[in-house]
Amino acid sequence: MVSVEISGALEELLDALVSAGIYNSKSEAVRDAIRRLGDVYDLRDVAFRAYVDGGVSFVKAMNIARLGFRETASYFLRRGFAPLLGAREADEVLLPADALGSGEVVVDITGFEMFLETGFLDYLVGYDGIRVLVPKQMISYVEQLPLRYGLAYRRLISMEEKVESVDVPVRGRSRSFTEAEMAAVHLARRRTVFLLSCDMRVRELARTMSVKTAPATSLVVSLARRGVVDRVFWKRYLREALSIPVFLPWGVEDVGVVG
C-alpha cells in the first residue's frame, strides 16, 4: 500500500470532484488519475526504463508494459538492450550431481515462460522423476495466460501435490520484484531445493538469500543427459530459446545428449 499526502489546491480539487458526484471518494479520484497516466505514457517505454535504469525484474517489466514474455524481450532488443535472461557461462547450466536428489525444484515465472515457449513443459507434465513446486501466488498469473499456453500450464498447477503456498514478505526488494517471484525464492529456501529462473536478477536475489539457483535451461540439460530429452528436441529447444532471445553460453549445444 502506498500513502500519498495531498494538500492545498490539489486537495481542494479532490474535494470538488467528490462534491460534484464525479467520484465517491478522494481515493477513487486518485486511483482513476493514476490509471489515466497509463494513457499518457508509453508503458513499453516506462517498462524499458524501469528495467534498464531502475533494476526491476523482467516479470515486473512485463507487467508494466502489459506485454508477454517474448514480446517484452523483443521490444527491449529493438531498443538496443538485450534482457538479462538465460546464462552467459557454461558451468551455470550444469547442475551439481546431487541437485535433483530430492526430486524437487522450484520454477519461477520466467522459467515457466521458457518451458512454455520451447515446448519443454510437456516433458515436465509427463515426467514423474521431477516434482515441480510453485507458490500459489503464481496462480493468478497463470489464469491470465493466452489459451495456447493456458491448457498445459493449468494442467500442471491443478495437481495439488505440485503447488505449495508460502508467506511473502512485503519489505525489502518488493519494489524490484513481483510477489510471485519473491514467493518462489522463499519456497526454494524453505524446501532447500534449487530455484530455476531465466532472470539473472532473480537468481542474484536468490543467492543473496543463500538459495541454490540455476538457469531454467539447466533442467533441460540435466534431463537431456539422462536421456529423457532426445537430441531432436534439444536442438529445437535451443532454436526456440535463441529466438526469444535469451543468453545461452558458447558450446551449450554440445552437451552429452543421447541421440
C-alpha positions as YAML, in Angstrom:
chain: A
units: angstrom
residues:
- id: 1
  name: MET
  ca: [0.00, 0.00, 0.00]
- id: 2
  name: VAL
  ca: [1.26, 3.49, -0.88]
- id: 3
  name: SER
  ca: [0.35, 6.54, 1.20]
- id: 4
  name: VAL
  ca: [0.27, 9.93, -0.53]
- id: 5
  name: GLU
  ca: [-0.14, 13.27, 1.20]
- id: 6
  name: ILE
  ca: [-2.16, 15.76, -0.84]
- id: 7
  name: SER
  ca: [-2.85, 19.30, 0.31]
- id: 8
  name: GLY
  ca: [-3.53, 22.80, -0.95]
- id: 9
  name: ALA
  ca: [-5.07, 23.30, -4.38]
- id: 10
  name: LEU
  ca: [-4.86, 19.61, -5.25]
- id: 11
  name: GLU
  ca: [-6.84, 18.65, -2.17]
- id: 12
  name: GLU
  ca: [-9.42, 21.31, -2.96]
- id: 13
  name: LEU
  ca: [-9.76, 19.87, -6.45]
- id: 14
  name: LEU
  ca: [-10.33, 16.40, -5.00]
- id: 15
  name: ASP
  ca: [-12.97, 17.77, -2.66]
- id: 16
  name: ALA
  ca: [-14.72, 19.46, -5.59]
- id: 17
  name: LEU
  ca: [-14.70, 16.26, -7.65]
- id: 18
  name: VAL
  ca: [-16.30, 14.35, -4.78]
- id: 19
  name: SER
  ca: [-18.81, 17.11, -4.03]
- id: 20
  name: ALA
  ca: [-19.83, 17.18, -7.67]
- id: 21
  name: GLY
  ca: [-20.60, 13.47, -7.54]
- id: 22
  name: ILE
  ca: [-17.97, 12.61, -10.14]
- id: 23
  name: TYR
  ca: [-16.22, 10.33, -7.65]
- id: 24
  name: ASN
  ca: [-17.45, 8.69, -4.48]
- id: 25
  name: SER
  ca: [-14.26, 9.44, -2.57]
- id: 26
  name: LYS
  ca: [-10.88, 11.11, -2.85]
- id: 27
  name: SER
  ca: [-9.22, 7.70, -3.02]
- id: 28
  name: GLU
  ca: [-11.31, 6.74, -6.02]
- id: 29
  name: ALA
  ca: [-10.35, 10.01, -7.76]
- id: 30
  name: VAL
  ca: [-6.65, 9.41, -7.10]
- id: 31
  name: ARG
  ca: [-6.83, 5.82, -8.37]
- id: 32
  name: ASP
  ca: [-8.53, 6.98, -11.56]
- id: 33
  name: ALA
  ca: [-5.90, 9.69, -12.05]
- id: 34
  name: ILE
  ca: [-3.14, 7.12, -11.78]
- id: 35
  name: ARG
  ca: [-4.91, 4.80, -14.23]
- id: 36
  name: ARG
  ca: [-5.14, 7.67, -16.70]
- id: 37
  name: LEU
  ca: [-1.36, 8.04, -16.57]
- id: 38
  name: GLY
  ca: [-1.24, 4.79, -18.48]
- id: 39
  name: ASP
  ca: [-2.96, 6.55, -21.38]
- id: 40
  name: VAL
  ca: [-0.48, 9.42, -21.30]
- id: 41
  name: TYR
  ca: [2.78, 7.47, -21.23]
- id: 42
  name: ASP
  ca: [4.01, 4.68, -23.49]
- id: 43
  name: LEU
  ca: [4.00, 1.83, -20.99]
- id: 44
  name: ARG
  ca: [6.55, -0.08, -23.05]
- id: 45
  name: ASP
  ca: [8.96, 2.83, -22.66]
- id: 46
  name: VAL
  ca: [8.20, 3.05, -18.94]
- id: 47
  name: ALA
  ca: [8.91, -0.68, -18.59]
- id: 48
  name: PHE
  ca: [12.14, -0.38, -20.56]
- id: 49
  name: ARG
  ca: [13.42, 2.49, -18.44]
- id: 50
  name: ALA
  ca: [12.37, 0.79, -15.21]
- id: 51
  name: TYR
  ca: [14.25, -2.33, -16.31]
- id: 52
  name: VAL
  ca: [17.41, -0.70, -17.64]
- id: 53
  name: ASP
  ca: [17.71, 2.20, -15.19]
- id: 54
  name: GLY
  ca: [15.58, 1.08, -12.28]
- id: 55
  name: GLY
  ca: [16.75, -2.52, -11.98]
- id: 56
  name: VAL
  ca: [13.31, -4.13, -11.81]
- id: 57
  name: SER
  ca: [12.92, -7.79, -12.67]
- id: 58
  name: PHE
  ca: [11.93, -8.90, -16.14]
- id: 59
  name: VAL
  ca: [8.49, -10.07, -14.99]
- id: 60
  name: LYS
  ca: [7.87, -6.73, -13.31]
- id: 61
  name: ALA
  ca: [8.79, -5.04, -16.60]
- id: 62
  name: MET
  ca: [6.38, -7.36, -18.42]
- id: 63
  name: ASN
  ca: [3.61, -6.32, -16.04]
- id: 64
  name: ILE
  ca: [4.35, -2.64, -16.57]
- id: 65
  name: ALA
  ca: [4.48, -2.96, -20.36]
- id: 66
  name: ARG
  ca: [1.42, -5.23, -20.43]
- id: 67
  name: LEU
  ca: [3.24, -7.46, -22.89]
- id: 68
  name: GLY
  ca: [4.05, -11.14, -22.95]
- id: 69
  name: PHE
  ca: [7.41, -12.76, -22.28]
- id: 70
  name: ARG
  ca: [8.64, -12.96, -25.87]
- id: 71
  name: GLU
  ca: [7.10, -9.60, -26.85]
- id: 72
  name: THR
  ca: [8.84, -7.78, -23.97]
- id: 73
  name: ALA
  ca: [12.19, -9.36, -24.78]
- id: 74
  name: SER
  ca: [11.84, -8.43, -28.45]
- id: 75
  name: TYR
  ca: [10.90, -4.84, -27.62]
- id: 76
  name: PHE
  ca: [13.92, -4.43, -25.34]
- id: 77
  name: LEU
  ca: [16.17, -5.81, -28.04]
- id: 78
  name: ARG
  ca: [14.76, -3.35, -30.58]
- id: 79
  name: ARG
  ca: [15.61, -0.61, -28.11]
- id: 80
  name: GLY
  ca: [19.21, -1.80, -28.12]
- id: 81
  name: PHE
  ca: [19.29, -3.67, -24.81]
- id: 82
  name: ALA
  ca: [19.42, -7.44, -24.51]
- id: 83
  name: PRO
  ca: [17.36, -8.52, -21.48]
- id: 84
  name: LEU
  ca: [19.29, -10.30, -18.75]
- id: 85
  name: LEU
  ca: [17.72, -13.68, -19.40]
- id: 86
  name: GLY
  ca: [19.42, -17.06, -19.59]
- id: 87
  name: ALA
  ca: [23.07, -17.76, -18.76]
- id: 88
  name: ARG
  ca: [26.41, -16.49, -20.00]
- id: 89
  name: GLU
  ca: [28.71, -19.21, -18.65]
- id: 90
  name: ALA
  ca: [28.56, -22.91, -19.47]
- id: 91
  name: ASP
  ca: [29.01, -24.01, -15.85]
- id: 92
  name: GLU
  ca: [25.81, -22.16, -14.94]
- id: 93
  name: VAL
  ca: [23.67, -24.63, -16.89]
- id: 94
  name: LEU
  ca: [25.32, -27.72, -15.40]
- id: 95
  name: LEU
  ca: [23.50, -28.69, -12.23]
- id: 96
  name: PRO
  ca: [25.54, -30.39, -9.50]
- id: 97
  name: ALA
  ca: [25.20, -34.17, -9.47]
- id: 98
  name: ASP
  ca: [23.05, -34.09, -6.32]
- id: 99
  name: ALA
  ca: [20.93, -31.09, -7.35]
- id: 100
  name: LEU
  ca: [17.89, -33.22, -8.15]
- id: 101
  name: GLY
  ca: [18.43, -35.67, -5.34]
- id: 102
  name: SER
  ca: [15.20, -34.68, -3.64]
- id: 103
  name: GLY
  ca: [13.32, -34.90, -6.93]
- id: 104
  name: GLU
  ca: [12.00, -31.37, -6.39]
- id: 105
  name: VAL
  ca: [12.69, -27.98, -7.95]
- id: 106
  name: VAL
  ca: [11.03, -24.59, -7.76]
- id: 107
  name: VAL
  ca: [10.40, -22.85, -11.08]
- id: 108
  name: ASP
  ca: [9.55, -19.15, -11.25]
- id: 109
  name: ILE
  ca: [7.54, -17.33, -13.90]
- id: 110
  name: THR
  ca: [10.41, -16.72, -16.31]
- id: 111
  name: GLY
  ca: [11.39, -20.38, -16.03]
- id: 112
  name: PHE
  ca: [7.88, -21.49, -16.91]
- id: 113
  name: GLU
  ca: [7.71, -18.97, -19.73]
- id: 114
  name: MET
  ca: [10.86, -20.53, -21.21]
- id: 115
  name: PHE
  ca: [9.40, -24.01, -20.84]
- id: 116
  name: LEU
  ca: [6.14, -22.90, -22.43]
- id: 117
  name: GLU
  ca: [7.78, -21.09, -25.35]
- id: 118
  name: THR
  ca: [10.08, -24.02, -26.13]
- id: 119
  name: GLY
  ca: [7.58, -26.85, -25.57]
- id: 120
  name: PHE
  ca: [9.54, -28.26, -22.63]
- id: 121
  name: LEU
  ca: [6.53, -28.00, -20.32]
- id: 122
  name: ASP
  ca: [5.14, -31.18, -21.90]
- id: 123
  name: TYR
  ca: [8.15, -33.06, -20.53]
- id: 124
  name: LEU
  ca: [7.63, -31.60, -17.07]
- id: 125
  name: VAL
  ca: [3.98, -32.60, -17.00]
- id: 126
  name: GLY
  ca: [4.65, -36.11, -18.24]
- id: 127
  name: TYR
  ca: [7.90, -36.89, -16.41]
- id: 128
  name: ASP
  ca: [7.45, -38.43, -12.95]
- id: 129
  name: GLY
  ca: [11.08, -38.03, -11.90]
- id: 130
  name: ILE
  ca: [10.79, -34.32, -11.07]
- id: 131
  name: ARG
  ca: [8.29, -32.70, -8.74]
- id: 132
  name: VAL
  ca: [7.86, -29.07, -9.71]
- id: 133
  name: LEU
  ca: [6.92, -26.72, -6.89]
- id: 134
  name: VAL
  ca: [5.28, -23.34, -7.46]
- id: 135
  name: PRO
  ca: [3.83, -20.87, -4.96]
- id: 136
  name: LYS
  ca: [0.13, -20.17, -5.11]
- id: 137
  name: GLN
  ca: [1.00, -16.56, -5.83]
- id: 138
  name: MET
  ca: [1.69, -17.70, -9.39]
- id: 139
  name: ILE
  ca: [-1.84, -18.95, -9.99]
- id: 140
  name: SER
  ca: [-3.30, -15.52, -10.77]
- id: 141
  name: TYR
  ca: [-0.56, -15.15, -13.37]
- id: 142
  name: VAL
  ca: [-1.45, -18.50, -14.90]
- id: 143
  name: GLU
  ca: [-5.10, -17.54, -15.19]
- id: 144
  name: GLN
  ca: [-4.12, -14.63, -17.46]
- id: 145
  name: LEU
  ca: [-2.09, -16.73, -19.89]
- id: 146
  name: PRO
  ca: [-3.11, -16.93, -23.55]
- id: 147
  name: LEU
  ca: [-5.11, -20.03, -24.38]
- id: 148
  name: ARG
  ca: [-2.23, -21.55, -26.36]
- id: 149
  name: TYR
  ca: [-0.25, -21.77, -23.11]
- id: 150
  name: GLY
  ca: [-3.01, -21.95, -20.58]
- id: 151
  name: LEU
  ca: [-4.07, -25.56, -21.03]
- id: 152
  name: ALA
  ca: [-0.66, -27.10, -20.37]
- id: 153
  name: TYR
  ca: [0.12, -24.65, -17.59]
- id: 154
  name: ARG
  ca: [-3.22, -25.15, -15.86]
- id: 155
  name: ARG
  ca: [-2.80, -28.90, -16.09]
- id: 156
  name: LEU
  ca: [0.43, -28.59, -14.16]
- id: 157
  name: ILE
  ca: [-0.74, -26.32, -11.36]
- id: 158
  name: SER
  ca: [-4.05, -28.18, -10.98]
- id: 159
  name: MET
  ca: [-2.01, -31.02, -9.46]
- id: 160
  name: GLU
  ca: [-2.28, -30.10, -5.80]
- id: 161
  name: GLU
  ca: [0.81, -32.05, -4.84]
- id: 162
  name: LYS
  ca: [2.86, -29.75, -7.06]
- id: 163
  name: VAL
  ca: [1.63, -26.49, -5.54]
- id: 164
  name: GLU
  ca: [2.65, -25.05, -2.21]
- id: 165
  name: SER
  ca: [1.64, -21.76, -0.66]
- id: 166
  name: VAL
  ca: [4.16, -19.60, 1.18]
- id: 167
  name: ASP
  ca: [4.00, -16.33, 3.08]
- id: 168
  name: VAL
  ca: [5.68, -13.48, 1.20]
- id: 169
  name: PRO
  ca: [7.35, -10.54, 2.95]
- id: 170
  name: VAL
  ca: [6.28, -7.12, 1.75]
- id: 171
  name: ARG
  ca: [9.52, -5.31, 2.54]
- id: 172
  name: GLY
  ca: [12.96, -5.35, 1.04]
- id: 173
  name: ARG
  ca: [13.08, -5.89, -2.69]
- id: 174
  name: SER
  ca: [9.36, -5.68, -3.36]
- id: 175
  name: ARG
  ca: [9.92, -2.56, -5.48]
- id: 176
  name: SER
  ca: [12.10, -4.55, -7.86]
- id: 177
  name: PHE
  ca: [10.47, -7.98, -7.77]
- id: 178
  name: THR
  ca: [6.90, -9.23, -8.01]
- id: 179
  name: GLU
  ca: [5.16, -11.03, -5.19]
- id: 180
  name: ALA
  ca: [5.21, -14.27, -7.18]
- id: 181
  name: GLU
  ca: [8.97, -14.01, -7.69]
- id: 182
  name: MET
  ca: [9.60, -13.38, -4.00]
- id: 183
  name: ALA
  ca: [7.35, -16.31, -3.17]
- id: 184
  name: ALA
  ca: [9.33, -18.60, -5.46]
- id: 185
  name: VAL
  ca: [12.61, -17.61, -3.79]
- id: 186
  name: HIS
  ca: [11.18, -18.19, -0.32]
- id: 187
  name: LEU
  ca: [9.68, -21.51, -1.34]
- id: 188
  name: ALA
  ca: [13.06, -22.71, -2.63]
- id: 189
  name: ARG
  ca: [14.71, -21.62, 0.61]
- id: 190
  name: ARG
  ca: [12.06, -23.31, 2.72]
- id: 191
  name: ARG
  ca: [12.40, -26.60, 0.85]
- id: 192
  name: THR
  ca: [16.20, -26.28, 0.40]
- id: 193
  name: VAL
  ca: [15.89, -27.06, -3.31]
- id: 194
  name: PHE
  ca: [17.06, -25.33, -6.47]
- id: 195
  name: LEU
  ca: [15.19, -22.33, -7.84]
- id: 196
  name: LEU
  ca: [15.15, -22.37, -11.63]
- id: 197
  name: SER
  ca: [14.78, -18.95, -13.23]
- id: 198
  name: CYS
  ca: [15.70, -17.34, -16.55]
- id: 199
  name: ASP
  ca: [16.05, -13.95, -14.89]
- id: 200
  name: MET
  ca: [19.64, -13.20, -13.86]
- id: 201
  name: ARG
  ca: [18.38, -10.61, -11.37]
- id: 202
  name: VAL
  ca: [16.10, -13.10, -9.65]
- id: 203
  name: ARG
  ca: [18.98, -15.57, -9.38]
- id: 204
  name: GLU
  ca: [21.18, -12.83, -7.94]
- id: 205
  name: LEU
  ca: [18.49, -12.09, -5.36]
- id: 206
  name: ALA
  ca: [18.22, -15.80, -4.52]
- id: 207
  name: ARG
  ca: [21.97, -16.08, -3.96]
- id: 208
  name: THR
  ca: [21.90, -13.13, -1.53]
- id: 209
  name: MET
  ca: [19.34, -15.13, 0.45]
- id: 210
  name: SER
  ca: [21.51, -18.29, 0.34]
- id: 211
  name: VAL
  ca: [19.11, -20.02, -2.04]
- id: 212
  name: LYS
  ca: [20.52, -22.51, -4.53]
- id: 213
  name: THR
  ca: [19.60, -21.34, -8.01]
- id: 214
  name: ALA
  ca: [20.30, -22.06, -11.67]
- id: 215
  name: PRO
  ca: [19.03, -21.03, -15.12]
- id: 216
  name: ALA
  ca: [15.87, -22.80, -16.26]
- id: 217
  name: THR
  ca: [17.84, -24.35, -19.12]
- id: 218
  name: SER
  ca: [19.87, -26.34, -16.58]
- id: 219
  name: LEU
  ca: [16.91, -28.65, -16.00]
- id: 220
  name: VAL
  ca: [16.63, -29.32, -19.74]
- id: 221
  name: VAL
  ca: [20.36, -30.07, -19.87]
- id: 222
  name: SER
  ca: [20.07, -32.42, -16.90]
- id: 223
  name: LEU
  ca: [17.19, -34.38, -18.40]
- id: 224
  name: ALA
  ca: [18.90, -34.42, -21.80]
- id: 225
  name: ARG
  ca: [21.91, -36.07, -20.22]
- id: 226
  name: ARG
  ca: [19.63, -38.63, -18.63]
- id: 227
  name: GLY
  ca: [18.11, -39.44, -21.99]
- id: 228
  name: VAL
  ca: [14.68, -38.08, -21.04]
- id: 229
  name: VAL
  ca: [15.07, -35.35, -23.66]
- id: 230
  name: ASP
  ca: [16.30, -36.58, -27.04]
- id: 231
  name: ARG
  ca: [18.72, -34.79, -29.36]
- id: 232
  name: VAL
  ca: [15.98, -33.66, -31.76]
- id: 233
  name: PHE
  ca: [14.07, -31.85, -29.04]
- id: 234
  name: TRP
  ca: [17.27, -30.45, -27.53]
- id: 235
  name: LYS
  ca: [18.13, -28.77, -30.86]
- id: 236
  name: ARG
  ca: [14.59, -27.44, -31.09]
- id: 237
  name: TYR
  ca: [14.81, -26.11, -27.55]
- id: 238
  name: LEU
  ca: [18.00, -24.20, -28.38]
- id: 239
  name: ARG
  ca: [16.46, -22.69, -31.52]
- id: 240
  name: GLU
  ca: [13.37, -21.52, -29.67]
- id: 241
  name: ALA
  ca: [15.38, -20.15, -26.75]
- id: 242
  name: LEU
  ca: [17.66, -18.12, -29.02]
- id: 243
  name: SER
  ca: [14.66, -16.73, -30.88]
- id: 244
  name: ILE
  ca: [13.14, -15.19, -27.71]
- id: 245
  name: PRO
  ca: [16.06, -14.16, -27.21]
- id: 246
  name: VAL
  ca: [17.88, -15.43, -24.12]
- id: 247
  name: PHE
  ca: [21.58, -15.75, -23.44]
- id: 248
  name: LEU
  ca: [22.98, -19.24, -23.94]
- id: 249
  name: PRO
  ca: [26.65, -19.95, -23.20]
- id: 250
  name: TRP
  ca: [29.00, -20.79, -26.03]
- id: 251
  name: GLY
  ca: [29.18, -24.54, -26.59]
- id: 252
  name: VAL
  ca: [26.00, -25.40, -24.71]
- id: 253
  name: GLU
  ca: [24.65, -27.20, -27.77]
- id: 254
  name: ASP
  ca: [27.38, -29.82, -27.34]
- id: 255
  name: VAL
  ca: [26.22, -31.22, -24.01]
- id: 256
  name: GLY
  ca: [26.16, -35.01, -23.95]
- id: 257
  name: VAL
  ca: [22.60, -35.74, -25.01]
- id: 258
  name: VAL
  ca: [21.64, -39.12, -26.32]
- id: 259
  name: GLY
  ca: [20.59, -39.45, -29.95]
...
